Amino acid sequence: MKETEMTRLPLQAVLFDMDGTLVDTERLWWEAVERVAGRDLTEADRADVLGRPVEHTAGWLSAATGAPAAGLADALHQEFADRVRTGVVPRPGALDLLDALAREGGADGPW
């Protein structure tokens, strides 16, 4: 075998990070939190909204509004799910990537 030749192993797994690779949901989460909060968010809110568990954001909203955190967590989940169902857009090349991975792995994907 030549030095430049490589043995190609079958694809066994693909790992993606949580957001921004196939779809970008950060904007949808921000909008969901604004809706539940009943006000526009500002840069000062960023640390309590983005990259945090829903329970943290619910607790932060509870402290700001006086509403029970448990009800806010449920409202955030529902509002975000509704927005994802109707507003998520694949990132450029995401569907092509998924198709290529399905061909490589021999699987039929739902995409």
Gaussian input, Z-matrix of N, CA and C with variables (Angstrom, degrees):
# hf/3-21g

backbone

0 1
 N
 C     1     B1
 C     2     B2     1     A1
 N     3     B3     2     A2     1     D1
 C     4     B4     3     A3     2     D2
 C     5     B5     4     A4     3     D3
 N     6     B6     5     A5     4     D4
 C     7     B7     6     A6     5     D5
 C     8     B8     7     A7     6     D6
 N     9     B9     8     A8     7     D7
 C    10    B10     9     A9     8     D8
 C    11    B11    10    A10     9     D9
 N    12    B12    11    A11    10    D10
 C    13    B13    12    A12    11    D11
 C    14    B14    13    A13    12    D12
 N    15    B15    14    A14    13    D13
 C    16    B16    15    A15    14    D14
 C    17    B17    16    A16    15    D15
 N    18    B18    17    A17    16    D16
 C    19    B19    18    A18    17    D17
 C    20    B20    19    A19    18    D18
 N    21    B21    20    A20    19    D19
 C    22    B22    21    A21    20    D20
 C    23    B23    22    A22    21    D21
 N    24    B24    23    A23    22    D22
 C    25    B25    24    A24    23    D23
 C    26    B26    25    A25    24    D24
 N    27    B27    26    A26    25    D25
 C    28    B28    27    A27    26    D26
 C    29    B29    28    A28    27    D27
 N    30    B30    29    A29    28    D28
 C    31    B31    30    A30    29    D29
 C    32    B32    31    A31    30    D30
 N    33    B33    32    A32    31    D31
 C    34    B34    33    A33    32    D32
 C    35    B35    34    A34    33    D33
 N    36    B36    35    A35    34    D34
 C    37    B37    36    A36    35    D35
 C    38    B38    37    A37    36    D36
 N    39    B39    38    A38    37    D37
 C    40    B40    39    A39    38    D38
 C    41    B41    40    A40    39    D39
 N    42    B42    41    A41    40    D40
 C    43    B43    42    A42    41    D41
 C    44    B44    43    A43    42    D42
 N    45    B45    44    A44    43    D43
 C    46    B46    45    A45    44    D44
 C    47    B47    46    A46    45    D45
 N    48    B48    47    A47    46    D46
 C    49    B49    48    A48    47    D47
 C    50    B50    49    A49    48    D48
 N    51    B51    50    A50    49    D49
 C    52    B52    51    A51    50    D50
 C    53    B53    52    A52    51    D51
 N    54    B54    53    A53    52    D52
 C    55    B55    54    A54    53    D53
 C    56    B56    55    A55    54    D54
 N    57    B57    56    A56    55    D55
 C    58    B58    57    A57    56    D56
 C    59    B59    58    A58    57    D57
 N    60    B60    59    A59    58    D58
 C    61    B61    60    A60    59    D59
 C    62    B62    61    A61    60    D60
 N    63    B63    62    A62    61    D61
 C    64    B64    63    A63    62    D62
 C    65    B65    64    A64    63    D63
 N    66    B66    65    A65    64    D64
 C    67    B67    66    A66    65    D65
 C    68    B68    67    A67    66    D66
 N    69    B69    68    A68    67    D67
 C    70    B70    69    A69    68    D68
 C    71    B71    70    A70    69    D69
 N    72    B72    71    A71    70    D70
 C    73    B73    72    A72    71    D71
 C    74    B74    73    A73    72    D72
 N    75    B75    74    A74    73    D73
 C    76    B76    75    A75    74    D74
 C    77    B77    76    A76    75    D75
 N    78    B78    77    A77    76    D76
 C    79    B79    78    A78    77    D77
 C    80    B80    79    A79    78    D78
 N    81    B81    80    A80    79    D79
 C    82    B82    81    A81    80    D80
 C    83    B83    82    A82    81    D81
 N    84    B84    83    A83    82    D82
 C    85    B85    84    A84    83    D83
 C    86    B86    85    A85    84    D84
 N    87    B87    86    A86    85    D85
 C    88    B88    87    A87    86    D86
 C    89    B89    88    A88    87    D87
 N    90    B90    89    A89    88    D88
 C    91    B91    90    A90    89    D89
 C    92    B92    91    A91    90    D90
 N    93    B93    92    A92    91    D91
 C    94    B94    93    A93    92    D92
 C    95    B95    94    A94    93    D93
 N    96    B96    95    A95    94    D94
 C    97    B97    96    A96    95    D95
 C    98    B98    97    A97    96    D96
 N    99    B99    98    A98    97    D97
 C   100   B100    99    A99    98    D98
 C   101   B101   100   A100    99    D99
 N   102   B102   101   A101   100   D100
 C   103   B103   102   A102   101   D101
 C   104   B104   103   A103   102   D102
 N   105   B105   104   A104   103   D103
 C   106   B106   105   A105   104   D104
 C   107   B107   106   A106   105   D105
 N   108   B108   107   A107   106   D106
 C   109   B109   108   A108   107   D107
 C   110   B110   109   A109   108   D108
 N   111   B111   110   A110   109   D109
 C   112   B112   111   A111   110   D110
 C   113   B113   112   A112   111   D111
 N   114   B114   113   A113   112   D112
 C   115   B115   114   A114   113   D113
 C   116   B116   115   A115   114   D114
 N   117   B117   116   A116   115   D115
 C   118   B118   117   A117   116   D116
 C   119   B119   118   A118   117   D117
 N   120   B120   119   A119   118   D118
 C   121   B121   120   A120   119   D119
 C   122   B122   121   A121   120   D120
 N   123   B123   122   A122   121   D121
 C   124   B124   123   A123   122   D122
 C   125   B125   124   A124   123   D123
 N   126   B126   125   A125   124   D124
 C   127   B127   126   A126   125   D125
 C   128   B128   127   A127   126   D126
 N   129   B129   128   A128   127   D127
 C   130   B130   129   A129   128   D128
 C   131   B131   130   A130   129   D129
 N   132   B132   131   A131   130   D130
 C   133   B133   132   A132   131   D131
 C   134   B134   133   A133   132   D132
 N   135   B135   134   A134   133   D133
 C   136   B136   135   A135   134   D134
 C   137   B137   136   A136   135   D135
 N   138   B138   137   A137   136   D136
 C   139   B139   138   A138   137   D137
 C   140   B140   139   A139   138   D138
 N   141   B141   140   A140   139   D139
 C   142   B142   141   A141   140   D140
 C   143   B143   142   A142   141   D141
 N   144   B144   143   A143   142   D142
 C   145   B145   144   A144   143   D143
 C   146   B146   145   A145   144   D144
 N   147   B147   146   A146   145   D145
 C   148   B148   147   A147   146   D146
 C   149   B149   148   A148   147   D147
 N   150   B150   149   A149   148   D148
 C   151   B151   150   A150   149   D149
 C   152   B152   151   A151   150   D150
 N   153   B153   152   A152   151   D151
 C   154   B154   153   A153   152   D152
 C   155   B155   154   A154   153   D153
 N   156   B156   155   A155   154   D154
 C   157   B157   156   A156   155   D155
 C   158   B158   157   A157   156   D156
 N   159   B159   158   A158   157   D157
 C   160   B160   159   A159   158   D158
 C   161   B161   160   A160   159   D159
 N   162   B162   161   A161   160   D160
 C   163   B163   162   A162   161   D161
 C   164   B164   163   A163   162   D162
 N   165   B165   164   A164   163   D163
 C   166   B166   165   A165   164   D164
 C   167   B167   166   A166   165   D165
 N   168   B168   167   A167   166   D166
 C   169   B169   168   A168   167   D167
 C   170   B170   169   A169   168   D168
 N   171   B171   170   A170   169   D169
 C   172   B172   171   A171   170   D170
 C   173   B173   172   A172   171   D171
 N   174   B174   173   A173   172   D172
 C   175   B175   174   A174   173   D173
 C   176   B176   175   A175   174   D174
 N   177   B177   176   A176   175   D175
 C   178   B178   177   A177   176   D176
 C   179   B179   178   A178   177   D177
 N   180   B180   179   A179   178   D178
 C   181   B181   180   A180   179   D179
 C   182   B182   181   A181   180   D180
 N   183   B183   182   A182   181   D181
 C   184   B184   183   A183   182   D182
 C   185   B185   184   A184   183   D183
 N   186   B186   185   A185   184   D184
 C   187   B187   186   A186   185   D185
 C   188   B188   187   A187   186   D186
 N   189   B189   188   A188   187   D187
 C   190   B190   189   A189   188   D188
 C   191   B191   190   A190   189   D189
 N   192   B192   191   A191   190   D190
 C   193   B193   192   A192   191   D191
 C   194   B194   193   A193   192   D192
 N   195   B195   194   A194   193   D193
 C   196   B196   195   A195   194   D194
 C   197   B197   196   A196   195   D195
 N   198   B198   197   A197   196   D196
 C   199   B199   198   A198   197   D197
 C   200   B200   199   A199   198   D198
 N   201   B201   200   A200   199   D199
 C   202   B202   201   A201   200   D200
 C   203   B203   202   A202   201   D201
 N   204   B204   203   A203   202   D202
 C   205   B205   204   A204   203   D203
 C   206   B206   205   A205   204   D204
 N   207   B207   206   A206   205   D205
 C   208   B208   207   A207   206   D206
 C   209   B209   208   A208   207   D207
 N   210   B210   209   A209   208   D208
 C   211   B211   210   A210   209   D209
 C   212   B212   211   A211   210   D210
 N   213   B213   212   A212   211   D211
 C   214   B214   213   A213   212   D212
 C   215   B215   214   A214   213   D213
 N   216   B216   215   A215   214   D214
 C   217   B217   216   A216   215   D215
 C   218   B218   217   A217   216   D216
 N   219   B219   218   A218   217   D217
 C   220   B220   219   A219   218   D218
 C   221   B221   220   A220   219   D219
 N   222   B222   221   A221   220   D220
 C   223   B223   222   A222   221   D221
 C   224   B224   223   A223   222   D222
 N   225   B225   224   A224   223   D223
 C   226   B226   225   A225   224   D224
 C   227   B227   226   A226   225   D225
 N   228   B228   227   A227   226   D226
 C   229   B229   228   A228   227   D227
 C   230   B230   229   A229   228   D228
 N   231   B231   230   A230   229   D229
 C   232   B232   231   A231   230   D230
 C   233   B233   232   A232   231   D231
 N   234   B234   233   A233   232   D232
 C   235   B235   234   A234   233   D233
 C   236   B236   235   A235   234   D234
 N   237   B237   236   A236   235   D235
 C   238   B238   237   A237   236   D236
 C   239   B239   238   A238   237   D237
 N   240   B240   239   A239   238   D238
 C   241   B241   240   A240   239   D239
 C   242   B242   241   A241   240   D240
 N   243   B243   242   A242   241   D241
 C   244   B244   243   A243   242   D242
 C   245   B245   244   A244   243   D243
 N   246   B246   245   A245   244   D244
 C   247   B247   246   A246   245   D245
 C   248   B248   247   A247   246   D246
 N   249   B249   248   A248   247   D247
 C   250   B250   249   A249   248   D248
 C   251   B251   250   A250   249   D249
 N   252   B252   251   A251   250   D250
 C   253   B253   252   A252   251   D251
 C   254   B254   253   A253   252   D252
 N   255   B255   254   A254   253   D253
 C   256   B256   255   A255   254   D254
 C   257   B257   256   A256   255   D255
 N   258   B258   257   A257   256   D256
 C   259   B259   258   A258   257   D257
 C   260   B260   259   A259   258   D258
 N   261   B261   260   A260   259   D259
 C   262   B262   261   A261   260   D260
 C   263   B263   262   A262   261   D261
 N   264   B264   263   A263   262   D262
 C   265   B265   264   A264   263   D263
 C   266   B266   265   A265   264   D264
 N   267   B267   266   A266   265   D265
 C   268   B268   267   A267   266   D266
 C   269   B269   268   A268   267   D267
 N   270   B270   269   A269   268   D268
 C   271   B271   270   A270   269   D269
 C   272   B272   271   A271   270   D270
 N   273   B273   272   A272   271   D271
 C   274   B274   273   A273   272   D272
 C   275   B275   274   A274   273   D273
 N   276   B276   275   A275   274   D274
 C   277   B277   276   A276   275   D275
 C   278   B278   277   A277   276   D276
 N   279   B279   278   A278   277   D277
 C   280   B280   279   A279   278   D278
 C   281   B281   280   A280   279   D279
 N   282   B282   281   A281   280   D280
 C   283   B283   282   A282   281   D281
 C   284   B284   283   A283   282   D282
 N   285   B285   284   A284   283   D283
 C   286   B286   285   A285   284   D284
 C   287   B287   286   A286   285   D285
 N   288   B288   287   A287   286   D286
 C   289   B289   288   A288   287   D287
 C   290   B290   289   A289   288   D288
 N   291   B291   290   A290   289   D289
 C   292   B292   291   A291   290   D290
 C   293   B293   292   A292   291   D291
 N   294   B294   293   A293   292   D292
 C   295   B295   294   A294   293   D293
 C   296   B296   295   A295   294   D294
 N   297   B297   296   A296   295   D295
 C   298   B298   297   A297   296   D296
 C   299   B299   298   A298   297   D297
 N   300   B300   299   A299   298   D298
 C   301   B301   300   A300   299   D299
 C   302   B302   301   A301   300   D300
 N   303   B303   302   A302   301   D301
 C   304   B304   303   A303   302   D302
 C   305   B305   304   A304   303   D303
 N   306   B306   305   A305   304   D304
 C   307   B307   306   A306   305   D305
 C   308   B308   307   A307   306   D306
 N   309   B309   308   A308   307   D307
 C   310   B310   309   A309   308   D308
 C   311   B311   310   A310   309   D309
 N   312   B312   311   A311   310   D310
 C   313   B313   312   A312   311   D311
 C   314   B314   313   A313   312   D312
 N   315   B315   314   A314   313   D313
 C   316   B316   315   A315   314   D314
 C   317   B317   316   A316   315   D315
 N   318   B318   317   A317   316   D316
 C   319   B319   318   A318   317   D317
 C   320   B320   319   A319   318   D318
 N   321   B321   320   A320   319   D319
 C   322   B322   321   A321   320   D320
 C   323   B323   322   A322   321   D321
 N   324   B324   323   A323   322   D322
 C   325   B325   324   A324   323   D323
 C   326   B326   325   A325   324   D324
 N   327   B327   326   A326   325   D325
 C   328   B328   327   A327   326   D326
 C   329   B329   328   A328   327   D327
 N   330   B330   329   A329   328   D328
 C   331   B331   330   A330   329   D329
 C   332   B332   331   A331   330   D330

   B1=1.4428
   B2=1.5247
   B3=1.3165
   B4=1.4525
   B5=1.5219
   B6=1.3101
   B7=1.4576
   B8=1.5201
   B9=1.3429
   B10=1.4620
   B11=1.5181
   B12=1.3350
   B13=1.4519
   B14=1.5221
   B15=1.3124
   B16=1.4586
   B17=1.5171
   B18=1.2938
   B19=1.4514
   B20=1.5224
   B21=1.2922
   B22=1.4649
   B23=1.5200
   B24=1.3223
   B25=1.4555
   B26=1.5191
   B27=1.3283
   B28=1.4635
   B29=1.5305
   B30=1.3001
   B31=1.4611
   B32=1.5248
   B33=1.3305
   B34=1.4592
   B35=1.5222
   B36=1.3117
   B37=1.4610
   B38=1.5236
   B39=1.3114
   B40=1.4598
   B41=1.5218
   B42=1.3056
   B43=1.4554
   B44=1.5224
   B45=1.3263
   B46=1.4580
   B47=1.5169
   B48=1.3341
   B49=1.4617
   B50=1.5226
   B51=1.3163
   B52=1.4554
   B53=1.5275
   B54=1.2963
   B55=1.4637
   B56=1.5188
   B57=1.3094
   B58=1.4500
   B59=1.5108
   B60=1.3161
   B61=1.4566
   B62=1.5233
   B63=1.3099
   B64=1.4583
   B65=1.5242
   B66=1.3050
   B67=1.4673
   B68=1.5233
   B69=1.2992
   B70=1.4616
   B71=1.5141
   B72=1.3129
   B73=1.4636
   B74=1.5246
   B75=1.3155
   B76=1.4690
   B77=1.5276
   B78=1.3203
   B79=1.4715
   B80=1.5271
   B81=1.3266
   B82=1.4647
   B83=1.5252
   B84=1.3338
   B85=1.4669
   B86=1.5281
   B87=1.3241
   B88=1.4737
   B89=1.5246
   B90=1.3337
   B91=1.4691
   B92=1.5359
   B93=1.3137
   B94=1.4695
   B95=1.5247
   B96=1.3165
   B97=1.4663
   B98=1.5267
   B99=1.3257
   B100=1.4730
   B101=1.5198
   B102=1.3089
   B103=1.4645
   B104=1.5289
   B105=1.3294
   B106=1.4597
   B107=1.5257
   B108=1.3286
   B109=1.4620
   B110=1.5276
   B111=1.3320
   B112=1.4590
   B113=1.5143
   B114=1.3293
   B115=1.4640
   B116=1.5199
   B117=1.3189
   B118=1.4586
   B119=1.5214
   B120=1.3145
   B121=1.4554
   B122=1.5244
   B123=1.3214
   B124=1.4657
   B125=1.5222
   B126=1.2865
   B127=1.4624
   B128=1.5294
   B129=1.2986
   B130=1.4743
   B131=1.5279
   B132=1.3334
   B133=1.4649
   B134=1.5297
   B135=1.3003
   B136=1.4657
   B137=1.5304
   B138=1.3139
   B139=1.4703
   B140=1.5287
   B141=1.3180
   B142=1.4602
   B143=1.5200
   B144=1.3270
   B145=1.4708
   B146=1.5232
   B147=1.3232
   B148=1.4615
   B149=1.5263
   B150=1.3148
   B151=1.4521
   B152=1.5168
   B153=1.3026
   B154=1.4671
   B155=1.5232
   B156=1.3297
   B157=1.4702
   B158=1.5266
   B159=1.3127
   B160=1.4643
   B161=1.5246
   B162=1.3130
   B163=1.4640
   B164=1.5287
   B165=1.3252
   B166=1.4646
   B167=1.5280
   B168=1.3392
   B169=1.4602
   B170=1.5226
   B171=1.3206
   B172=1.4666
   B173=1.5247
   B174=1.3196
   B175=1.4615
   B176=1.5105
   B177=1.3013
   B178=1.4676
   B179=1.5277
   B180=1.3376
   B181=1.4673
   B182=1.5277
   B183=1.3182
   B184=1.4610
   B185=1.5227
   B186=1.3214
   B187=1.4633
   B188=1.5255
   B189=1.3275
   B190=1.4639
   B191=1.5292
   B192=1.3509
   B193=1.4685
   B194=1.5262
   B195=1.3271
   B196=1.4579
   B197=1.5123
   B198=1.3274
   B199=1.4683
   B200=1.5275
   B201=1.3357
   B202=1.4684
   B203=1.5275
   B204=1.3263
   B205=1.4678
   B206=1.5266
   B207=1.3461
   B208=1.4741
   B209=1.5166
   B210=1.3001
   B211=1.4554
   B212=1.5185
   B213=1.3206
   B214=1.4649
   B215=1.5215
   B216=1.3262
   B217=1.4647
   B218=1.5257
   B219=1.3129
   B220=1.4676
   B221=1.5293
   B222=1.3248
   B223=1.4668
   B224=1.5285
   B225=1.3278
   B226=1.4723
   B227=1.5202
   B228=1.3295
   B229=1.4712
   B230=1.5306
   B231=1.3128
   B232=1.4673
   B233=1.5259
   B234=1.3269
   B235=1.4677
   B236=1.5239
   B237=1.3278
   B238=1.4620
   B239=1.5285
   B240=1.3233
   B241=1.4696
   B242=1.5223
   B243=1.3292
   B244=1.4653
   B245=1.5200
   B246=1.3157
   B247=1.4633
   B248=1.5278
   B249=1.3078
   B250=1.4662
   B251=1.5256
   B252=1.3282
   B253=1.4692
   B254=1.5242
   B255=1.3216
   B256=1.4663
   B257=1.5273
   B258=1.3389
   B259=1.4568
   B260=1.5060
   B261=1.3459
   B262=1.4568
   B263=1.5280
   B264=1.3252
   B265=1.4660
   B266=1.5256
   B267=1.3274
   B268=1.4687
   B269=1.5328
   B270=1.3180
   B271=1.4571
   B272=1.5228
   B273=1.3284
   B274=1.4691
   B275=1.5286
   B276=1.3213
   B277=1.4614
   B278=1.5156
   B279=1.3382
   B280=1.4645
   B281=1.5262
   B282=1.3207
   B283=1.4694
   B284=1.5227
   B285=1.3317
   B286=1.4694
   B287=1.5294
   B288=1.3231
   B289=1.4590
   B290=1.5244
   B291=1.3165
   B292=1.4664
   B293=1.5253
   B294=1.3300
   B295=1.4664
   B296=1.5283
   B297=1.3332
   B298=1.4671
   B299=1.5244
   B300=1.3248
   B301=1.4647
   B302=1.5241
   B303=1.3206
   B304=1.4661
   B305=1.5268
   B306=1.3334
   B307=1.4647
   B308=1.5211
   B309=1.3122
   B310=1.4676
   B311=1.5295
   B312=1.3094
   B313=1.4534
   B314=1.5100
   B315=1.3381
   B316=1.4494
   B317=1.5123
   B318=1.3152
   B319=1.4709
   B320=1.5194
   B321=1.3091
   B322=1.4586
   B323=1.5048
   B324=1.3226
   B325=1.4564
   B326=1.5196
   B327=1.3184
   B328=1.4641
   B329=1.5224
   B330=1.2951
   B331=1.4549
   B332=1.4912
   A1=108.05
   A2=115.24
   A3=120.27
   A4=110.16
   A5=115.52
   A6=121.09
   A7=112.23
   A8=117.96
   A9=121.81
   A10=112.72
   A11=117.46
   A12=120.31
   A13=110.19
   A14=115.42
   A15=119.84
   A16=108.92
   A17=115.85
   A18=120.36
   A19=106.91
   A20=115.54
   A21=119.88
   A22=109.53
   A23=114.98
   A24=120.37
   A25=109.79
   A26=118.05
   A27=119.82
   A28=110.72
   A29=114.78
   A30=121.61
   A31=109.09
   A32=116.29
   A33=119.97
   A34=112.57
   A35=117.80
   A36=120.31
   A37=109.86
   A38=114.71
   A39=122.30
   A40=106.64
   A41=116.78
   A42=121.62
   A43=109.33
   A44=115.74
   A45=121.78
   A46=108.68
   A47=116.81
   A48=118.73
   A49=108.97
   A50=117.17
   A51=121.51
   A52=114.76
   A53=119.09
   A54=118.75
   A55=109.64
   A56=115.26
   A57=120.45
   A58=114.62
   A59=118.46
   A60=120.73
   A61=110.35
   A62=117.27
   A63=121.61
   A64=111.75
   A65=115.91
   A66=122.34
   A67=107.70
   A68=116.19
   A69=120.59
   A70=107.91
   A71=116.29
   A72=120.65
   A73=113.09
   A74=117.59
   A75=119.91
   A76=111.29
   A77=116.63
   A78=120.98
   A79=110.67
   A80=116.53
   A81=120.60
   A82=111.33
   A83=116.66
   A84=120.05
   A85=110.02
   A86=116.32
   A87=121.67
   A88=110.00
   A89=115.91
   A90=120.66
   A91=111.21
   A92=117.62
   A93=121.15
   A94=110.42
   A95=116.85
   A96=120.20
   A97=110.12
   A98=117.02
   A99=119.28
   A100=110.91
   A101=116.64
   A102=121.25
   A103=111.02
   A104=116.04
   A105=120.24
   A106=110.83
   A107=116.79
   A108=121.01
   A109=111.71
   A110=116.16
   A111=120.12
   A112=113.26
   A113=116.23
   A114=120.61
   A115=110.02
   A116=116.07
   A117=120.36
   A118=109.18
   A119=115.84
   A120=120.86
   A121=109.58
   A122=115.62
   A123=121.17
   A124=109.16
   A125=116.14
   A126=121.60
   A127=110.95
   A128=117.20
   A129=121.14
   A130=112.00
   A131=117.79
   A132=122.30
   A133=112.91
   A134=116.85
   A135=122.65
   A136=112.89
   A137=118.04
   A138=121.31
   A139=112.51
   A140=117.81
   A141=120.92
   A142=113.09
   A143=116.57
   A144=120.25
   A145=112.36
   A146=118.30
   A147=121.06
   A148=111.36
   A149=114.74
   A150=121.05
   A151=114.19
   A152=116.60
   A153=121.63
   A154=109.31
   A155=117.89
   A156=119.80
   A157=110.35
   A158=116.13
   A159=120.64
   A160=111.12
   A161=116.24
   A162=119.31
   A163=111.62
   A164=116.67
   A165=119.70
   A166=110.28
   A167=115.40
   A168=119.35
   A169=110.80
   A170=117.49
   A171=120.84
   A172=110.60
   A173=117.69
   A174=121.06
   A175=111.99
   A176=116.41
   A177=122.38
   A178=109.81
   A179=116.94
   A180=120.34
   A181=111.08
   A182=116.84
   A183=120.74
   A184=110.70
   A185=116.23
   A186=120.12
   A187=111.05
   A188=116.38
   A189=120.27
   A190=112.51
   A191=116.81
   A192=119.70
   A193=113.89
   A194=117.64
   A195=120.75
   A196=113.74
   A197=117.83
   A198=121.74
   A199=109.55
   A200=118.33
   A201=120.57
   A202=111.41
   A203=117.13
   A204=121.71
   A205=111.81
   A206=118.04
   A207=120.71
   A208=110.59
   A209=118.65
   A210=121.48
   A211=112.19
   A212=116.07
   A213=119.89
   A214=111.30
   A215=117.27
   A216=120.03
   A217=110.33
   A218=117.28
   A219=121.16
   A220=110.84
   A221=116.39
   A222=120.40
   A223=111.16
   A224=116.92
   A225=120.41
   A226=110.87
   A227=116.81
   A228=120.33
   A229=110.51
   A230=117.09
   A231=121.26
   A232=112.06
   A233=116.28
   A234=120.51
   A235=110.97
   A236=116.48
   A237=120.24
   A238=110.67
   A239=117.51
   A240=120.95
   A241=110.80
   A242=117.31
   A243=120.74
   A244=111.04
   A245=117.04
   A246=120.85
   A247=111.47
   A248=117.60
   A249=120.51
   A250=109.95
   A251=116.59
   A252=120.59
   A253=112.15
   A254=116.66
   A255=119.48
   A256=114.67
   A257=117.80
   A258=117.62
   A259=117.69
   A260=117.67
   A261=118.19
   A262=109.95
   A263=115.54
   A264=121.95
   A265=107.70
   A266=117.59
   A267=119.05
   A268=111.15
   A269=116.43
   A270=121.79
   A271=108.34
   A272=117.66
   A273=120.01
   A274=111.10
   A275=115.63
   A276=122.09
   A277=114.93
   A278=118.26
   A279=120.55
   A280=111.88
   A281=117.45
   A282=119.33
   A283=111.07
   A284=116.93
   A285=120.00
   A286=110.38
   A287=116.84
   A288=120.85
   A289=110.82
   A290=117.12
   A291=120.19
   A292=111.48
   A293=116.19
   A294=119.61
   A295=111.13
   A296=116.71
   A297=120.88
   A298=111.02
   A299=116.65
   A300=119.97
   A301=111.27
   A302=116.98
   A303=120.00
   A304=110.35
   A305=116.95
   A306=119.62
   A307=110.87
   A308=116.57
   A309=121.77
   A310=110.92
   A311=116.41
   A312=120.15
   A313=113.80
   A314=116.84
   A315=120.10
   A316=113.53
   A317=116.49
   A318=119.70
   A319=109.63
   A320=115.37
   A321=120.77
   A322=107.47
   A323=117.56
   A324=120.39
   A325=111.64
   A326=117.35
   A327=121.16
   A328=112.46
   A329=117.83
   A330=121.55
   A331=109.18
   D1=134.30
   D2=178.10
   D3=-68.28
   D4=156.11
   D5=-179.88
   D6=-61.82
   D7=-29.41
   D8=-178.23
   D9=-85.74
   D10=-11.18
   D11=178.68
   D12=-83.47
   D13=142.23
   D14=179.25
   D15=-127.73
   D16=144.84
   D17=173.29
   D18=-80.45
   D19=126.67
   D20=-178.36
   D21=-95.84
   D22=117.37
   D23=178.23
   D24=-86.18
   D25=151.94
   D26=178.74
   D27=-66.51
   D28=147.01
   D29=177.62
   D30=-64.13
   D31=128.32
   D32=-179.30
   D33=-113.29
   D34=-28.12
   D35=-178.17
   D36=-162.50
   D37=155.43
   D38=173.79
   D39=-135.62
   D40=134.59
   D41=-178.23
   D42=-120.13
   D43=129.40
   D44=176.95
   D45=-117.19
   D46=152.61
   D47=174.45
   D48=-77.90
   D49=-179.93
   D50=-170.23
   D51=-70.47
   D52=-35.18
   D53=-173.24
   D54=-154.63
   D55=148.70
   D56=175.24
   D57=94.05
   D58=-6.92
   D59=179.45
   D60=-93.14
   D61=-57.28
   D62=179.42
   D63=-95.85
   D64=-39.23
   D65=176.87
   D66=-139.80
   D67=159.21
   D68=176.77
   D69=-116.71
   D70=106.41
   D71=-177.41
   D72=-103.78
   D73=0.80
   D74=-177.88
   D75=-57.86
   D76=-43.89
   D77=179.22
   D78=-62.10
   D79=-40.78
   D80=-179.63
   D81=-66.44
   D82=-38.94
   D83=177.49
   D84=-64.67
   D85=-45.10
   D86=179.20
   D87=-56.74
   D88=-47.26
   D89=179.64
   D90=-63.80
   D91=-39.33
   D92=178.82
   D93=-63.22
   D94=-42.81
   D95=179.30
   D96=-65.77
   D97=-41.09
   D98=176.99
   D99=-59.30
   D100=-42.82
   D101=-178.76
   D102=-62.78
   D103=-47.20
   D104=-179.81
   D105=-67.99
   D106=-36.85
   D107=179.62
   D108=-70.75
   D109=-25.37
   D110=-178.52
   D111=76.43
   D112=21.17
   D113=178.42
   D114=-157.60
   D115=162.44
   D116=174.12
   D117=-71.11
   D118=142.89
   D119=175.65
   D120=-89.19
   D121=157.31
   D122=178.24
   D123=-122.26
   D124=176.04
   D125=177.01
   D126=-57.81
   D127=-32.15
   D128=179.08
   D129=-64.28
   D130=-22.57
   D131=-179.67
   D132=-84.77
   D133=-16.42
   D134=-171.69
   D135=-50.93
   D136=-46.78
   D137=-175.34
   D138=-63.42
   D139=-24.55
   D140=-179.38
   D141=-98.37
   D142=-2.25
   D143=-175.35
   D144=-115.81
   D145=-47.33
   D146=-173.98
   D147=-95.51
   D148=135.18
   D149=176.46
   D150=74.59
   D151=17.21
   D152=-178.89
   D153=-118.15
   D154=153.19
   D155=174.26
   D156=-62.72
   D157=151.90
   D158=-179.60
   D159=-57.49
   D160=-33.86
   D161=179.86
   D162=-63.62
   D163=-36.10
   D164=177.32
   D165=-65.08
   D166=-48.61
   D167=-179.50
   D168=-62.65
   D169=-38.63
   D170=177.28
   D171=-63.60
   D172=-42.30
   D173=177.49
   D174=-63.13
   D175=-40.40
   D176=177.23
   D177=-63.55
   D178=-45.09
   D179=177.69
   D180=-64.89
   D181=-38.11
   D182=178.56
   D183=-60.65
   D184=-44.85
   D185=179.05
   D186=-63.90
   D187=-34.91
   D188=-177.64
   D189=-78.56
   D190=-30.68
   D191=-173.32
   D192=-112.81
   D193=-17.85
   D194=-176.41
   D195=83.40
   D196=-0.09
   D197=178.67
   D198=-78.09
   D199=152.49
   D200=177.99
   D201=-62.88
   D202=133.21
   D203=-177.58
   D204=-60.46
   D205=-38.14
   D206=-178.32
   D207=-59.95
   D208=-44.68
   D209=177.99
   D210=-65.63
   D211=-34.02
   D212=179.01
   D213=-70.03
   D214=-39.54
   D215=177.91
   D216=-60.61
   D217=-44.49
   D218=177.84
   D219=-62.30
   D220=-43.45
   D221=179.68
   D222=-64.17
   D223=-40.07
   D224=177.90
   D225=-63.94
   D226=-45.33
   D227=177.97
   D228=-57.90
   D229=-47.92
   D230=-177.25
   D231=-65.08
   D232=-46.32
   D233=-179.15
   D234=-63.08
   D235=-42.48
   D236=179.39
   D237=-66.22
   D238=-45.07
   D239=179.43
   D240=-59.20
   D241=-42.09
   D242=177.92
   D243=-61.72
   D244=-41.89
   D245=-179.58
   D246=-68.76
   D247=-39.23
   D248=178.30
   D249=-64.88
   D250=-42.57
   D251=179.74
   D252=-58.61
   D253=-35.82
   D254=-173.55
   D255=-108.58
   D256=-13.45
   D257=-171.31
   D258=-128.60
   D259=1.69
   D260=-179.08
   D261=-76.31
   D262=137.86
   D263=-179.63
   D264=-127.05
   D265=128.30
   D266=177.85
   D267=-60.07
   D268=142.69
   D269=176.17
   D270=-68.00
   D271=155.11
   D272=178.42
   D273=-54.26
   D274=127.98
   D275=178.30
   D276=85.72
   D277=-7.96
   D278=-175.86
   D279=-62.97
   D280=-45.35
   D281=-178.46
   D282=-68.09
   D283=-37.38
   D284=176.01
   D285=-62.63
   D286=-41.35
   D287=178.03
   D288=-61.91
   D289=-46.48
   D290=-179.79
   D291=-63.21
   D292=-39.44
   D293=176.58
   D294=-62.59
   D295=-44.06
   D296=179.66
   D297=-63.77
   D298=-40.50
   D299=178.09
   D300=-65.66
   D301=-38.83
   D302=177.70
   D303=-63.88
   D304=-42.21
   D305=177.70
   D306=-64.05
   D307=-43.95
   D308=-179.03
   D309=-63.68
   D310=-40.81
   D311=-178.05
   D312=-86.85
   D313=-6.50
   D314=179.84
   D315=74.00
   D316=19.56
   D317=-178.03
   D318=-110.25
   D319=154.35
   D320=172.96
   D321=-97.56
   D322=113.48
   D323=-179.63
   D324=-86.51
   D325=164.88
   D326=179.77
   D327=-76.87
   D328=-2.69
   D329=-176.78
   D330=-92.46

